[in-house]
Amino acid sequence: MSAPTPLPPALADVLDDAIGAHRVVEREVSGNGGARAWWVRSGAGRFVVKVVGEHDSHRLDLTRTARAQHLAHQAGVPVPTVVRAVRGPGWTCLVTEHVDGIPWREARASLDDADVAAVHAALEDVVRRLRRVPFAGFGSLDDPRLDELDALREHARLRIADPAHARLAARVLDRESALFDRTDAVLVHDDLHHGNVLVRRSGDGWALAAVVDWDKAWSGPADADAARMAFWDDMPGQEDADDRRALVHQLLWCLEYPAATDRHRDDLRRLTRLLGAGPTQH
């Protein structure tokens, strides 16, 4: 087994102060967008260290991630404890406590119906709690002052890299614009899928350990997380072909990613058909 990629030297002073100078990098793990992340152990415990450059493709800002986790924690959502969030020259860094748990996508297959129902109920409670974190407007947590439709357009512009996907997103939001003036602005995780949910044993069953990866969080529509969550296998909720707002939220999520699998291409075709938006144009 090869040695883990070392931490960037620029983080040395930050980490010395946050978790101690004597530390061991256990492994590098995947990060969202342009982020890099490591599991690190020191005398103070186990931690996740994440860093991203200021020019990453998704405009991530880990100090904003820390704020989202703080707001979620205040609302009663289980999240990793933030140890330090720092902005450096050309980068941001987030240090959180490591949460012992198994990704839901890995645990789900071995659990019985009662355990699945318990985790689903906990995730539905997460969404309810996030809806209790209000904002005066929509948009980035730094300055949420847009109306709902303009914020969705801006969010799509920042998140959707493929030109054909971006054109389809703009076309759908134009067609469905009348739908997007009916909800409150709340804290939205925006990436609530089965890889960002950690579970662990609790007594004779299983329980939600933490919701992780808040890098995409924003002040968004109150129904966005529930709609996107229902789109994923093994997550709570059911897709509703008559709920056009939900279909738009699901399509925008699909369009953020390359259609690299048959499943993804089928989802794109189905959603564009249900919305009457026509085929993706390259």
MARKE-571297 format. One line per field, with one value per residue: residue in three letters; x, y negated, z negated of N, C-alpha, C in turn. Coordinates in nm, 2 decimals. Example, Ala and Ser with C-alpha at 12.3 -4.5 7.8 and 13.67 -1.06 7.14 Angstrom:
resn ALA, SER
n_xx 1.32, 1.28
n_yy 0.57, 0.22
n_zz -0.78, -0.71
ca_xx 1.23, 1.37
ca_yy 0.45, 0.11
ca_zz -0.78, -0.71
c_xx 1.32, 1.29
c_yy 0.33, 0.00
c_zz -0.78, -0.79
END
This chain:
resn MET, SER, ALA, PRO, THR, PRO, LEU, PRO, PRO, ALA, LEU, ALA, ASP, VAL, LEU, ASP, ASP, ALA, ILE, GLY, ALA, HIS, ARG, VAL, VAL, GLU, ARG, GLU, VAL, SER, GLY, ASN, GLY, GLY, ALA, ARG, ALA, TRP, TRP, VAL, ARG, SER, GLY, ALA, GLY, ARG, PHE, VAL, VAL, LYS, VAL, VAL, GLY, GLU, HIS, ASP, SER, HIS, ARG, LEU, ASP, LEU, THR, ARG, THR, ALA, ARG, ALA, GLN, HIS, LEU, ALA, HIS, GLN, ALA, GLY, VAL, PRO, VAL, PRO, THR, VAL, VAL, ARG, ALA, VAL, ARG, GLY, PRO, GLY, TRP, THR, CYS, LEU, VAL, THR, GLU, HIS, VAL, ASP, GLY, ILE, PRO, TRP, ARG, GLU, ALA, ARG, ALA, SER, LEU, ASP, ASP, ALA, ASP, VAL, ALA, ALA, VAL, HIS, ALA, ALA, LEU, GLU, ASP, VAL, VAL, ARG, ARG, LEU, ARG, ARG, VAL, PRO, PHE, ALA, GLY, PHE, GLY, SER, LEU, ASP, ASP, PRO, ARG, LEU, ASP, GLU, LEU, ASP, ALA, LEU, ARG, GLU, HIS, ALA, ARG, LEU, ARG, ILE, ALA, ASP, PRO, ALA, HIS, ALA, ARG, LEU, ALA, ALA, ARG, VAL, LEU, ASP, ARG, GLU, SER, ALA, LEU, PHE, ASP, ARG, THR, ASP, ALA, VAL, LEU, VAL, HIS, ASP, ASP, LEU, HIS, HIS, GLY, ASN, VAL, LEU, VAL, ARG, ARG, SER, GLY, ASP, GLY, TRP, ALA, LEU, ALA, ALA, VAL, VAL, ASP, TRP, ASP, LYS, ALA, TRP, SER, GLY, PRO, ALA, ASP, ALA, ASP, ALA, ALA, ARG, MET, ALA, PHE, TRP, ASP, ASP, MET, PRO, GLY, GLN, GLU, ASP, ALA, ASP, ASP, ARG, ARG, ALA, LEU, VAL, HIS, GLN, LEU, LEU, TRP, CYS, LEU, GLU, TYR, PRO, ALA, ALA, THR, ASP, ARG, HIS, ARG, ASP, ASP, LEU, ARG, ARG, LEU, THR, ARG, LEU, LEU, GLY, ALA, GLY, PRO, THR, GLN, HIS
n_xx 0.08, 0.06, 0.21, 0.01, -0.09, 0.10, 0.00, -0.06, 0.22, 0.16, -0.04, 0.06, 0.11, -0.16, -0.26, -0.09, -0.17, -0.44, -0.48, -0.25, 0.10, 0.21, 0.12, -0.05, -0.10, -0.37, -0.51, -0.58, -0.89, -1.18, -1.29, -1.54, -1.60, -1.34, -1.21, -0.97, -0.92, -0.83, -0.79, -0.68, -0.48, -0.41, -0.27, -0.49, -0.71, -0.91, -0.94, -1.09, -0.94, -0.98, -0.92, -0.92, -0.86, -0.89, -0.97, -1.11, -1.33, -1.59, -1.64, -1.60, -1.60, -1.45, -1.48, -1.74, -1.87, -1.82, -1.98, -2.23, -2.25, -2.24, -2.48, -2.66, -2.60, -2.69, -2.96, -3.02, -2.93, -2.74, -2.40, -2.05, -1.83, -1.70, -1.36, -1.17, -1.18, -1.03, -0.91, -0.66, -0.38, -0.50, -0.64, -0.88, -0.94, -1.07, -1.12, -1.25, -1.39, -1.35, -1.61, -1.73, -1.87, -2.07, -2.11, -2.44, -2.51, -2.35, -2.43, -2.70, -2.80, -2.77, -2.95, -3.25, -3.61, -3.71, -3.48, -3.41, -3.64, -3.61, -3.37, -3.46, -3.66, -3.51, -3.37, -3.57, -3.64, -3.41, -3.44, -3.67, -3.57, -3.38, -3.54, -3.62, -3.43, -3.42, -3.38, -3.35, -3.34, -3.27, -2.98, -2.62, -2.47, -2.32, -2.43, -2.73, -2.95, -3.12, -3.41, -3.62, -3.62, -3.41, -3.20, -3.19, -3.12, -2.87, -2.74, -2.75, -2.59, -2.34, -2.29, -2.33, -2.13, -2.12, -2.18, -2.41, -2.58, -2.61, -2.75, -2.99, -3.08, -3.12, -3.33, -3.53, -3.58, -3.67, -3.91, -4.05, -4.08, -4.29, -4.35, -4.17, -4.19, -4.29, -4.21, -4.03, -3.70, -3.45, -3.20, -3.03, -2.89, -2.82, -2.69, -2.78, -2.74, -2.70, -2.44, -2.35, -2.45, -2.40, -2.41, -2.45, -2.43, -2.67, -2.76, -2.97, -3.02, -2.98, -2.86, -2.88, -2.57, -2.43, -2.47, -2.28, -2.04, -2.10, -2.04, -2.18, -2.39, -2.66, -2.87, -3.17, -3.46, -3.73, -3.82, -3.63, -3.42, -3.57, -3.69, -3.46, -3.35, -3.54, -3.50, -3.29, -3.18, -3.27, -3.31, -3.53, -3.87, -4.07, -4.06, -4.25, -4.44, -4.61, -4.54, -4.41, -4.22, -4.05, -3.95, -3.80, -3.60, -3.48, -3.39, -3.21, -3.01, -2.92, -2.81, -2.58, -2.38, -2.16, -2.32, -2.25, -2.32, -2.55, -2.78, -2.78, -2.81, -3.06, -3.22, -3.19, -3.32, -3.58, -3.66, -3.65, -3.84, -4.07, -4.09, -4.14, -3.93, -3.77, -3.50, -3.16, -2.92, -2.63
n_yy 0.12, -0.22, -0.52, -0.77, -1.07, -1.36, -1.62, -1.96, -2.18, -2.45, -2.43, -2.37, -2.54, -2.61, -2.36, -2.27, -2.44, -2.38, -2.10, -1.99, -1.93, -1.68, -1.45, -1.21, -1.12, -0.94, -0.86, -0.98, -1.11, -1.12, -1.44, -1.70, -1.87, -2.08, -2.02, -1.88, -1.61, -1.47, -1.21, -1.25, -1.18, -1.26, -1.34, -1.46, -1.34, -1.21, -1.34, -1.52, -1.68, -1.93, -2.10, -2.36, -2.53, -2.88, -2.92, -2.70, -2.49, -2.49, -2.71, -2.67, -2.74, -2.70, -2.82, -2.91, -2.66, -2.58, -2.76, -2.68, -2.43, -2.50, -2.64, -2.43, -2.25, -2.41, -2.39, -2.14, -1.93, -1.64, -1.68, -1.68, -1.81, -2.13, -2.22, -2.41, -2.67, -2.83, -3.09, -3.12, -3.25, -3.23, -2.99, -2.79, -2.63, -2.36, -2.21, -1.93, -1.73, -1.38, -1.16, -0.85, -0.62, -0.46, -0.49, -0.55, -0.43, -0.20, -0.06, -0.01, 0.22, 0.44, 0.41, 0.45, 0.39, 0.24, 0.10, -0.05, -0.21, -0.36, -0.51, -0.65, -0.80, -0.96, -1.11, -1.25, -1.41, -1.56, -1.72, -1.86, -2.01, -2.17, -2.33, -2.51, -2.70, -3.01, -3.25, -3.59, -3.62, -3.45, -3.26, -3.26, -3.18, -3.38, -3.62, -3.63, -3.75, -3.74, -3.69, -3.39, -3.26, -3.39, -3.32, -3.05, -3.04, -3.16, -2.97, -2.74, -2.83, -2.85, -2.59, -2.41, -2.28, -2.17, -2.29, -2.22, -2.11, -2.34, -2.51, -2.36, -2.37, -2.65, -2.68, -2.52, -2.65, -2.90, -2.81, -2.72, -2.93, -3.05, -2.89, -2.94, -3.12, -3.08, -2.99, -2.97, -3.10, -2.89, -2.71, -2.50, -2.18, -2.06, -1.85, -1.60, -1.30, -0.94, -0.89, -1.09, -1.06, -0.93, -0.64, -0.44, -0.17, -0.14, -0.05, 0.22, 0.17, -0.06, -0.40, -0.74, -0.89, -1.12, -1.40, -1.48, -1.67, -1.96, -2.15, -2.25, -2.39, -2.63, -2.93, -2.83, -2.70, -2.58, -2.33, -2.19, -2.01, -1.79, -1.71, -1.64, -1.44, -1.24, -1.15, -0.98, -0.64, -0.43, -0.64, -0.85, -0.93, -0.97, -0.98, -1.21, -1.24, -1.44, -1.66, -1.94, -2.13, -1.97, -1.80, -1.98, -2.06, -1.81, -1.76, -1.98, -1.90, -1.66, -1.77, -1.88, -1.70, -1.50, -1.30, -1.01, -0.74, -0.48, -0.48, -0.75, -0.88, -0.79, -0.89, -1.17, -1.18, -1.10, -1.30, -1.53, -1.47, -1.45, -1.71, -1.83, -1.95, -1.89, -1.73, -1.70, -1.92, -1.91
n_zz 0.00, 0.09, -0.05, -0.22, -0.05, -0.14, -0.37, -0.26, -0.29, -0.36, -0.55, -0.79, -1.02, -1.09, -1.15, -1.35, -1.56, -1.58, -1.61, -1.71, -1.69, -1.66, -1.45, -1.24, -0.91, -0.80, -0.57, -0.24, -0.13, 0.08, 0.20, 0.24, 0.55, 0.61, 0.38, 0.15, -0.08, -0.40, -0.63, -0.96, -1.24, -1.57, -1.90, -2.01, -1.90, -1.63, -1.30, -1.03, -0.76, -0.54, -0.23, 0.00, 0.31, 0.40, 0.65, 0.74, 0.94, 0.86, 0.69, 0.42, 0.07, -0.22, -0.47, -0.45, -0.44, -0.70, -0.84, -0.75, -0.87, -1.14, -1.16, -1.10, -1.31, -1.53, -1.47, -1.55, -1.39, -1.34, -1.29, -1.18, -1.43, -1.41, -1.42, -1.33, -1.10, -0.83, -0.64, -0.40, -0.20, 0.10, 0.05, -0.14, -0.45, -0.63, -0.94, -1.09, -1.35, -1.33, -1.24, -1.36, -1.16, -0.90, -0.56, -0.43, -0.19, -0.19, -0.42, -0.40, -0.25, -0.42, -0.62, -0.82, -0.77, -0.98, -1.08, -0.85, -0.83, -1.07, -1.01, -0.79, -0.90, -1.07, -0.88, -0.75, -0.96, -0.97, -0.74, -0.81, -1.02, -0.90, -0.75, -0.94, -0.96, -0.88, -0.61, -0.49, -0.21, 0.10, 0.21, 0.20, -0.12, -0.21, -0.13, -0.10, 0.10, 0.32, 0.53, 0.55, 0.81, 0.95, 0.79, 0.82, 1.09, 1.08, 0.91, 1.07, 1.28, 1.15, 1.08, 1.29, 1.53, 1.79, 2.12, 2.28, 2.08, 1.92, 2.09, 2.11, 1.84, 1.82, 2.00, 1.89, 1.64, 1.74, 1.87, 1.65, 1.48, 1.34, 1.13, 0.93, 0.70, 0.45, 0.20, -0.11, -0.19, -0.31, -0.50, -0.30, -0.23, 0.01, 0.12, 0.04, 0.04, 0.04, -0.01, -0.17, -0.42, -0.73, -0.92, -1.22, -1.46, -1.71, -2.01, -1.97, -1.71, -1.43, -1.38, -1.28, -1.23, -1.14, -0.92, -0.64, -0.45, -0.37, -0.17, 0.05, -0.06, -0.09, -0.09, -0.01, 0.17, -0.03, 0.03, 0.17, 0.07, -0.01, 0.23, 0.39, 0.23, 0.25, 0.50, 0.50, 0.47, 0.19, 0.02, -0.18, -0.08, 0.22, 0.57, 0.76, 1.03, 1.09, 0.95, 1.03, 0.94, 0.78, 0.98, 1.13, 0.95, 0.92, 1.18, 1.22, 1.04, 1.16, 1.39, 1.30, 1.32, 1.53, 1.78, 1.74, 1.71, 1.79, 1.63, 1.54, 1.78, 1.86, 1.65, 1.70, 1.95, 1.88, 1.70, 1.85, 2.04, 1.88, 1.80, 2.03, 2.18, 2.39, 2.57, 2.44, 2.57, 2.76
ca_xx 0.00, 0.14, 0.19, -0.09, -0.04, 0.12, -0.08, 0.01, 0.30, 0.10, -0.14, 0.13, 0.08, -0.30, -0.29, -0.02, -0.26, -0.58, -0.49, -0.13, 0.21, 0.24, 0.00, -0.03, -0.20, -0.41, -0.54, -0.65, -1.02, -1.23, -1.35, -1.63, -1.55, -1.20, -1.15, -0.89, -0.95, -0.75, -0.81, -0.56, -0.48, -0.31, -0.30, -0.62, -0.82, -0.91, -1.00, -1.09, -0.88, -1.02, -0.86, -0.96, -0.81, -0.99, -1.01, -1.17, -1.43, -1.73, -1.64, -1.62, -1.53, -1.47, -1.53, -1.88, -1.91, -1.82, -2.10, -2.35, -2.25, -2.28, -2.63, -2.73, -2.59, -2.78, -3.10, -3.03, -2.89, -2.60, -2.29, -1.92, -1.79, -1.60, -1.25, -1.11, -1.20, -0.93, -0.88, -0.53, -0.36, -0.54, -0.70, -0.95, -0.92, -1.17, -1.08, -1.36, -1.37, -1.39, -1.73, -1.73, -1.99, -2.06, -2.20, -2.57, -2.51, -2.29, -2.50, -2.84, -2.83, -2.77, -3.04, -3.39, -3.70, -3.72, -3.36, -3.42, -3.74, -3.55, -3.28, -3.54, -3.73, -3.41, -3.34, -3.69, -3.63, -3.31, -3.50, -3.76, -3.49, -3.31, -3.64, -3.64, -3.32, -3.46, -3.30, -3.43, -3.34, -3.21, -2.85, -2.50, -2.48, -2.24, -2.51, -2.85, -3.05, -3.19, -3.54, -3.60, -3.59, -3.28, -3.11, -3.18, -3.05, -2.73, -2.69, -2.72, -2.47, -2.21, -2.28, -2.34, -2.02, -2.14, -2.26, -2.54, -2.66, -2.64, -2.86, -3.11, -3.12, -3.18, -3.46, -3.63, -3.61, -3.76, -4.04, -4.12, -4.05, -4.41, -4.35, -4.06, -4.21, -4.39, -4.15, -3.94, -3.56, -3.40, -3.07, -3.04, -2.77, -2.80, -2.62, -2.82, -2.76, -2.67, -2.29, -2.32, -2.52, -2.33, -2.50, -2.38, -2.51, -2.73, -2.84, -3.00, -3.05, -2.89, -2.91, -2.80, -2.45, -2.40, -2.48, -2.15, -2.02, -2.19, -1.98, -2.27, -2.50, -2.69, -3.00, -3.24, -3.60, -3.76, -3.86, -3.52, -3.35, -3.66, -3.70, -3.34, -3.33, -3.63, -3.44, -3.18, -3.21, -3.25, -3.33, -3.67, -3.95, -4.10, -4.07, -4.39, -4.43, -4.70, -4.48, -4.31, -4.11, -3.96, -3.89, -3.70, -3.49, -3.41, -3.32, -3.09, -2.91, -2.87, -2.73, -2.45, -2.28, -2.16, -2.41, -2.15, -2.37, -2.68, -2.88, -2.78, -2.87, -3.21, -3.28, -3.20, -3.42, -3.71, -3.70, -3.67, -3.97, -4.18, -4.10, -4.16, -3.82, -3.70, -3.37, -3.04, -2.86, -2.49
ca_yy 0.00, -0.34, -0.61, -0.87, -1.20, -1.44, -1.75, -2.08, -2.25, -2.57, -2.41, -2.33, -2.63, -2.60, -2.23, -2.27, -2.51, -2.32, -1.96, -1.95, -1.92, -1.54, -1.40, -1.11, -1.12, -0.80, -0.84, -1.09, -1.07, -1.21, -1.56, -1.76, -1.97, -2.09, -2.00, -1.76, -1.59, -1.37, -1.17, -1.27, -1.14, -1.33, -1.31, -1.52, -1.26, -1.19, -1.46, -1.54, -1.81, -1.96, -2.22, -2.39, -2.66, -2.98, -2.92, -2.57, -2.50, -2.51, -2.82, -2.63, -2.83, -2.61, -2.90, -2.91, -2.53, -2.58, -2.84, -2.60, -2.32, -2.56, -2.66, -2.30, -2.20, -2.48, -2.34, -2.00, -1.83, -1.58, -1.71, -1.68, -1.93, -2.21, -2.25, -2.53, -2.71, -2.93, -3.14, -3.15, -3.31, -3.14, -2.86, -2.78, -2.50, -2.32, -2.09, -1.88, -1.60, -1.26, -1.09, -0.71, -0.58, -0.39, -0.56, -0.48, -0.34, -0.07, 0.01, 0.01, 0.35, 0.54, 0.38, 0.49, 0.28, 0.15, 0.02, -0.14, -0.31, -0.45, -0.60, -0.74, -0.90, -1.06, -1.20, -1.34, -1.51, -1.66, -1.82, -1.95, -2.10, -2.27, -2.43, -2.60, -2.80, -3.09, -3.36, -3.69, -3.60, -3.33, -3.27, -3.22, -3.21, -3.51, -3.74, -3.58, -3.87, -3.73, -3.62, -3.24, -3.23, -3.44, -3.24, -2.92, -3.06, -3.18, -2.85, -2.66, -2.89, -2.82, -2.44, -2.32, -2.31, -2.13, -2.39, -2.17, -2.10, -2.47, -2.56, -2.29, -2.43, -2.78, -2.66, -2.47, -2.76, -2.99, -2.76, -2.69, -3.04, -3.09, -2.80, -2.97, -3.24, -3.03, -2.92, -3.04, -3.07, -2.82, -2.64, -2.38, -2.11, -2.06, -1.73, -1.51, -1.17, -0.83, -0.89, -1.20, -1.02, -0.83, -0.57, -0.35, -0.09, -0.21, 0.06, 0.34, 0.12, -0.16, -0.53, -0.84, -0.94, -1.26, -1.44, -1.54, -1.74, -2.08, -2.24, -2.32, -2.45, -2.77, -2.97, -2.78, -2.67, -2.49, -2.19, -2.14, -1.89, -1.67, -1.67, -1.58, -1.32, -1.14, -1.11, -0.88, -0.51, -0.41, -0.76, -0.86, -1.01, -0.91, -1.07, -1.24, -1.30, -1.56, -1.77, -2.00, -2.19, -1.87, -1.76, -2.08, -2.04, -1.69, -1.78, -2.06, -1.82, -1.57, -1.85, -1.92, -1.59, -1.44, -1.18, -0.91, -0.61, -0.45, -0.53, -0.89, -0.93, -0.76, -0.99, -1.29, -1.17, -1.09, -1.42, -1.63, -1.44, -1.49, -1.86, -1.88, -2.04, -1.85, -1.66, -1.78, -1.96, -1.93
ca_zz 0.00, 0.10, -0.16, -0.19, -0.01, -0.26, -0.38, -0.21, -0.39, -0.40, -0.65, -0.91, -1.14, -1.12, -1.21, -1.48, -1.66, -1.59, -1.66, -1.77, -1.60, -1.64, -1.38, -1.14, -0.80, -0.78, -0.43, -0.17, -0.09, 0.19, 0.16, 0.34, 0.64, 0.62, 0.25, 0.11, -0.22, -0.46, -0.77, -1.03, -1.38, -1.66, -2.04, -2.04, -1.84, -1.48, -1.24, -0.88, -0.72, -0.40, -0.18, 0.14, 0.36, 0.42, 0.79, 0.78, 1.04, 0.80, 0.60, 0.28, -0.04, -0.34, -0.58, -0.44, -0.48, -0.85, -0.89, -0.73, -0.97, -1.26, -1.16, -1.11, -1.45, -1.61, -1.45, -1.60, -1.29, -1.37, -1.19, -1.25, -1.50, -1.34, -1.50, -1.28, -0.96, -0.81, -0.50, -0.38, -0.08, 0.21, 0.01, -0.26, -0.52, -0.73, -1.02, -1.17, -1.42, -1.25, -1.29, -1.33, -1.10, -0.77, -0.46, -0.42, -0.07, -0.22, -0.53, -0.37, -0.20, -0.52, -0.73, -0.80, -0.74, -1.10, -1.08, -0.74, -0.87, -1.17, -0.95, -0.70, -0.99, -1.11, -0.76, -0.73, -1.07, -0.93, -0.64, -0.89, -1.10, -0.81, -0.71, -1.05, -0.96, -0.77, -0.56, -0.43, -0.07, 0.15, 0.27, 0.12, -0.26, -0.23, -0.10, -0.04, 0.12, 0.45, 0.52, 0.57, 0.95, 0.99, 0.71, 0.89, 1.21, 1.04, 0.86, 1.18, 1.35, 1.08, 1.05, 1.41, 1.62, 1.93, 2.19, 2.32, 1.96, 1.88, 2.18, 2.07, 1.72, 1.84, 2.07, 1.80, 1.55, 1.81, 1.89, 1.52, 1.39, 1.26, 1.01, 0.83, 0.61, 0.36, 0.09, -0.19, -0.19, -0.43, -0.49, -0.21, -0.22, 0.16, 0.17, -0.06, 0.10, -0.05, -0.04, -0.26, -0.54, -0.80, -1.02, -1.31, -1.55, -1.83, -2.08, -1.88, -1.57, -1.36, -1.39, -1.20, -1.31, -1.10, -0.78, -0.61, -0.32, -0.36, -0.09, 0.14, -0.13, -0.05, -0.12, 0.11, 0.16, -0.14, 0.08, 0.25, 0.02, -0.01, 0.37, 0.43, 0.15, 0.30, 0.63, 0.48, 0.42, 0.05, -0.06, -0.20, 0.01, 0.34, 0.68, 0.79, 1.17, 1.10, 0.87, 1.13, 0.87, 0.75, 1.10, 1.17, 0.85, 0.95, 1.31, 1.20, 0.97, 1.26, 1.48, 1.24, 1.34, 1.66, 1.80, 1.77, 1.70, 1.85, 1.53, 1.54, 1.91, 1.85, 1.56, 1.78, 2.06, 1.82, 1.64, 1.95, 2.10, 1.79, 1.80, 2.17, 2.21, 2.51, 2.55, 2.42, 2.70, 2.76
c_xx 0.09, 0.11, 0.09, -0.02, -0.02, 0.03, 0.01, 0.09, 0.24, 0.00, -0.07, 0.10, -0.06, -0.32, -0.22, -0.11, -0.39, -0.58, -0.36, -0.02, 0.24, 0.12, 0.04, -0.14, -0.24, -0.44, -0.59, -0.78, -1.07, -1.30, -1.45, -1.56, -1.40, -1.13, -1.07, -0.92, -0.86, -0.80, -0.68, -0.58, -0.38, -0.35, -0.43, -0.73, -0.80, -0.99, -1.00, -1.04, -0.91, -0.96, -0.90, -0.90, -0.92, -1.04, -1.07, -1.29, -1.57, -1.74, -1.66, -1.54, -1.56, -1.51, -1.68, -1.94, -1.92, -1.94, -2.22, -2.36, -2.29, -2.43, -2.71, -2.72, -2.68, -2.93, -3.12, -3.00, -2.75, -2.50, -2.16, -1.89, -1.68, -1.49, -1.19, -1.15, -1.12, -0.92, -0.74, -0.51, -0.39, -0.61, -0.79, -0.94, -1.02, -1.12, -1.20, -1.32, -1.42, -1.51, -1.72, -1.86, -1.97, -2.16, -2.33, -2.57, -2.45, -2.36, -2.63, -2.88, -2.84, -2.87, -3.18, -3.48, -3.71, -3.60, -3.37, -3.53, -3.69, -3.46, -3.36, -3.61, -3.63, -3.37, -3.45, -3.68, -3.52, -3.36, -3.59, -3.68, -3.42, -3.42, -3.67, -3.52, -3.35, -3.36, -3.39, -3.44, -3.27, -3.06, -2.74, -2.52, -2.41, -2.33, -2.64, -2.96, -3.13, -3.33, -3.52, -3.56, -3.45, -3.17, -3.09, -3.10, -2.90, -2.67, -2.66, -2.60, -2.34, -2.19, -2.27, -2.23, -2.04, -2.23, -2.40, -2.64, -2.70, -2.75, -2.99, -3.17, -3.19, -3.32, -3.57, -3.68, -3.70, -3.90, -4.12, -4.11, -4.17, -4.41, -4.26, -4.08, -4.30, -4.34, -4.06, -3.79, -3.51, -3.26, -3.09, -2.90, -2.72, -2.73, -2.65, -2.85, -2.70, -2.52, -2.26, -2.40, -2.44, -2.42, -2.40, -2.48, -2.55, -2.81, -2.85, -3.02, -2.94, -2.95, -2.82, -2.69, -2.42, -2.44, -2.35, -2.15, -2.12, -2.14, -2.07, -2.39, -2.53, -2.83, -3.09, -3.39, -3.62, -3.79, -3.74, -3.46, -3.44, -3.68, -3.58, -3.32, -3.42, -3.59, -3.34, -3.24, -3.18, -3.26, -3.49, -3.74, -3.97, -4.11, -4.22, -4.39, -4.52, -4.65, -4.37, -4.20, -4.01, -3.88, -3.78, -3.58, -3.41, -3.33, -3.19, -2.98, -2.84, -2.77, -2.60, -2.34, -2.28, -2.25, -2.33, -2.20, -2.51, -2.79, -2.89, -2.85, -3.02, -3.28, -3.29, -3.31, -3.56, -3.75, -3.73, -3.81, -4.08, -4.20, -4.13, -4.06, -3.74, -3.57, -3.26, -2.97, -2.71, -2.44
c_yy -0.12, -0.43, -0.72, -1.00, -1.29, -1.57, -1.86, -2.15, -2.38, -2.56, -2.38, -2.41, -2.61, -2.47, -2.21, -2.33, -2.44, -2.19, -1.91, -1.92, -1.77, -1.47, -1.30, -1.12, -0.97, -0.77, -0.97, -1.03, -1.17, -1.33, -1.61, -1.86, -1.97, -2.07, -1.88, -1.74, -1.47, -1.33, -1.18, -1.24, -1.21, -1.29, -1.37, -1.44, -1.24, -1.30, -1.44, -1.68, -1.82, -2.09, -2.24, -2.53, -2.75, -2.98, -2.78, -2.59, -2.53, -2.62, -2.78, -2.73, -2.75, -2.69, -2.91, -2.77, -2.52, -2.65, -2.75, -2.49, -2.38, -2.58, -2.53, -2.24, -2.28, -2.44, -2.20, -1.89, -1.77, -1.61, -1.70, -1.81, -2.00, -2.25, -2.39, -2.55, -2.83, -2.97, -3.18, -3.22, -3.21, -3.01, -2.89, -2.64, -2.48, -2.20, -2.06, -1.76, -1.49, -1.19, -0.94, -0.67, -0.51, -0.47, -0.48, -0.39, -0.21, 0.01, 0.06, 0.15, 0.46, 0.52, 0.42, 0.37, 0.19, 0.05, -0.09, -0.25, -0.41, -0.55, -0.70, -0.84, -1.00, -1.16, -1.29, -1.44, -1.61, -1.76, -1.92, -2.05, -2.21, -2.37, -2.53, -2.70, -2.89, -3.20, -3.46, -3.68, -3.48, -3.36, -3.22, -3.26, -3.34, -3.63, -3.70, -3.69, -3.85, -3.67, -3.47, -3.21, -3.27, -3.36, -3.11, -2.93, -3.08, -3.05, -2.75, -2.70, -2.85, -2.67, -2.36, -2.37, -2.28, -2.24, -2.35, -2.16, -2.24, -2.53, -2.49, -2.35, -2.56, -2.77, -2.62, -2.58, -2.87, -2.94, -2.75, -2.81, -3.07, -3.00, -2.86, -3.11, -3.21, -2.97, -3.01, -3.00, -3.01, -2.76, -2.51, -2.31, -2.10, -1.94, -1.61, -1.37, -1.06, -0.81, -1.00, -1.18, -0.91, -0.77, -0.48, -0.27, -0.17, -0.11, 0.18, 0.30, 0.03, -0.29, -0.62, -0.89, -1.09, -1.27, -1.52, -1.61, -1.85, -2.19, -2.32, -2.39, -2.59, -2.80, -2.94, -2.75, -2.56, -2.35, -2.13, -2.02, -1.77, -1.62, -1.59, -1.45, -1.21, -1.08, -0.99, -0.75, -0.50, -0.53, -0.78, -0.95, -0.93, -1.01, -1.09, -1.31, -1.42, -1.68, -1.84, -2.07, -2.09, -1.82, -1.85, -2.07, -1.92, -1.70, -1.87, -1.99, -1.73, -1.65, -1.89, -1.82, -1.54, -1.32, -1.06, -0.76, -0.60, -0.50, -0.68, -0.94, -0.90, -0.86, -1.13, -1.29, -1.17, -1.23, -1.53, -1.60, -1.48, -1.64, -1.92, -1.98, -2.00, -1.78, -1.76, -1.80, -1.98, -2.00
c_zz 0.00, -0.02, -0.13, -0.14, -0.13, -0.25, -0.32, -0.32, -0.44, -0.52, -0.79, -1.03, -1.18, -1.20, -1.35, -1.59, -1.68, -1.65, -1.71, -1.66, -1.57, -1.58, -1.27, -1.04, -0.78, -0.64, -0.37, -0.12, 0.01, 0.13, 0.27, 0.42, 0.65, 0.48, 0.24, -0.04, -0.27, -0.60, -0.85, -1.18, -1.46, -1.81, -2.08, -1.99, -1.69, -1.42, -1.09, -0.85, -0.57, -0.36, -0.03, 0.18, 0.40, 0.56, 0.84, 0.87, 0.98, 0.70, 0.46, 0.19, -0.17, -0.47, -0.57, -0.47, -0.64, -0.90, -0.87, -0.84, -1.11, -1.27, -1.17, -1.25, -1.54, -1.60, -1.50, -1.50, -1.33, -1.26, -1.26, -1.32, -1.43, -1.45, -1.46, -1.13, -0.93, -0.67, -0.49, -0.24, 0.04, 0.18, -0.12, -0.32, -0.62, -0.81, -1.11, -1.25, -1.33, -1.32, -1.26, -1.28, -0.96, -0.68, -0.44, -0.30, -0.09, -0.33, -0.49, -0.34, -0.31, -0.64, -0.71, -0.79, -0.86, -1.11, -0.97, -0.78, -0.97, -1.11, -0.86, -0.79, -1.04, -1.00, -0.73, -0.84, -1.03, -0.84, -0.72, -0.97, -1.02, -0.77, -0.82, -1.06, -0.85, -0.73, -0.50, -0.28, -0.03, 0.20, 0.17, -0.03, -0.29, -0.22, -0.03, -0.02, 0.25, 0.42, 0.56, 0.71, 0.98, 0.91, 0.78, 1.02, 1.18, 0.99, 0.97, 1.26, 1.29, 1.08, 1.18, 1.51, 1.76, 2.00, 2.23, 2.19, 1.91, 1.96, 2.14, 1.94, 1.73, 1.91, 1.98, 1.70, 1.61, 1.83, 1.76, 1.43, 1.30, 1.13, 0.89, 0.76, 0.50, 0.23, 0.01, -0.16, -0.32, -0.40, -0.41, -0.20, -0.08, 0.21, 0.08, 0.00, 0.00, -0.08, -0.14, -0.39, -0.61, -0.91, -1.11, -1.40, -1.67, -1.90, -1.99, -1.73, -1.52, -1.37, -1.30, -1.29, -1.27, -0.95, -0.75, -0.48, -0.29, -0.26, 0.01, 0.08, -0.09, -0.11, 0.00, 0.08, 0.05, -0.09, 0.16, 0.20, 0.02, 0.13, 0.42, 0.36, 0.21, 0.43, 0.62, 0.43, 0.27, -0.04, -0.08, -0.10, 0.14, 0.45, 0.72, 0.93, 1.18, 1.02, 0.96, 1.06, 0.84, 0.87, 1.15, 1.08, 0.89, 1.08, 1.29, 1.13, 1.07, 1.35, 1.43, 1.28, 1.48, 1.67, 1.84, 1.76, 1.77, 1.76, 1.54, 1.67, 1.91, 1.76, 1.63, 1.88, 1.99, 1.76, 1.74, 2.02, 2.01, 1.78, 1.93, 2.22, 2.34, 2.47, 2.51, 2.55, 2.68, 2.88
END
